[in-house]
Amino acid sequence: MTEQANWLEISLTVSGELAEAVADVLARFIPAGVVIESTHVEDDPDSAGRVSGPMRVYGYIPIDEALEQTRHKIEEGLWYLSRIEPLPPAEFRPLIEQDWISTWKKNYHPIEVGAKILILPEWAAYDADQRIPIRIDPGMAFGTGTHPTTQLCLELLERWTPAGEPVFDIGSGSGILSIAAVKLGATHAYGADIDGEATINAERNASLNEVSVQTSFLTGSVEDVLAGCFPIRQTPLVLANMIAPILTRLFGLGLADLPLPGGHLLLSGMLEEQEEAMRATIAAYGLQVVARQQIEDWVALVTKRTA
């Protein structure tokens, strides 16, 4: 007897510029998490490599009585997004649960980032070498290490993580940046995300990496941090990896007040064409750009709060 499919995969292959926007639409209706992965891994795909090429964005919804309603809402959300920027049609594929898991295991490979970090799916074997391993469940939330914005943050963290000091991670997603900061020498990482599922996912990934004691995650945003939801209200380094319009909105909510005087705010998620406007916002809030890094069309900036 043929086993009946119990999950519907929704996927789109889009440019890196559109990947985060598409993932944001899907995530509204896929609480278990959305995956962004490259369609190509340079060098040997069976070993650590660097991702490149178009991005595949996908997630899974249960095949149940709410399926048609959920699918309609997803298609409607993608249609509205396509009015801003043309999108390819979404692909839908029914899967049984074991196919879902094997798909991740087949397509998600270890990824070397920067000079020190190795991103691993939780099931991958690891031979100890000079790189710092970070294990992530690729099906959990934003931040699997494949997207350029996350890679930019990780590369900059290698240089800018304040050893022996805490950090804030605003929009923490999967927790990958918080985990990396701790493994790179931060005493504690405090992560905040408006998505409650992301908070749960980040805690699980912290446990996978044995840094639960050094990390704290909660559901909230900048206002909550400033209101005292964590034991401290400022840190020497603050991380914010989100698309440019959200970064701009967070500045209005007090993002620039989170670094200590003389501290740094690491911003990632903007496209090259959005950099000029972002620099104007940065200057308006009393910050100075001290470092810049770029992968493809994506840009990350390290800014300093004047004393």
Secondary structure as UniProt FT lines:
FT   STRAND          7..14
FT   HELIX           16..27
FT   TURN            28..29
FT   TURN            31..32
FT   STRAND          35..41
FT   TURN            45..46
FT   STRAND          51..62
FT   TURN            65..66
FT   HELIX           67..84
FT   STRAND          91..95
FT   HELIX           97..107
FT   STRAND          111..113
FT   TURN            114..116
FT   STRAND          117..121
FT   TURN            122..123
FT   STRAND          132..136
FT   TURN            138..139
FT   HELIX           148..160
FT   TURN            163..164
FT   STRAND          167..170
FT   TURN            173..174
FT   HELIX           176..183
FT   TURN            184..185
FT   STRAND          189..193
FT   HELIX           196..208
FT   TURN            209..210
FT   TURN            213..214
FT   STRAND          215..219
FT   HELIX           222..226
FT   TURN            227..228
FT   STRAND          235..241
FT   HELIX           244..253
FT   HELIX           255..257
FT   STRAND          259..271
FT   HELIX           272..274
FT   HELIX           275..284
FT   TURN            285..286
FT   STRAND          287..295
FT   TURN            296..297
FT   STRAND          298..305
//
